[in-house]
Amino acid sequence: MAKQMCQSCGQPLKDEIKGTEANGLPSLLYCSLCYANGAFIDPDITLEQMQETCIKAMRQMHFPKFFAKHIAKSQIPKLKRWQSK
């Protein structure tokens, strides 16, 4: 089974970091860094800003710069949040 990932930032969507829907249930699509109480935490963030945020986060986790940029630029635009933008 493929790993489930946040459909906003792309990080692995583990139960302990799932965002919440308006009814308090865990989100099936988004992590708690991106989504809470049924809404995006930063609703006005652009795709490019999300990519830069994710690159910085991956660099802090010691991913090589080229790898972080490649993942952010190639994978994040494919996620559900960014499909209609």
Stockholm file with secondary structure:
# STOCKHOLM 1.0

chainA/1-85         MAKQMCQSCGQPLKDEIKGTEANGLPSLLYCSLCYANGAFIDPDITLEQMQETCIKAMRQMHFPKFFAKHIAKSQIPKLKRWQSK
#=GR chainA/1-85 SS CCCCBCTTTCCBCCGGGEEECTTSCEEEEEETTTEETTEESSTTCCHHHHHHHHHHHHHHTTCCHHHHHHHHHHHGGGSHHHHTC
#=GC SS_cons        CCCCBCTTTCCBCCGGGEEECTTSCEEEEEETTTEETTEESSTTCCHHHHHHHHHHHHHHTTCCHHHHHHHHHHHGGGSHHHHTC
//
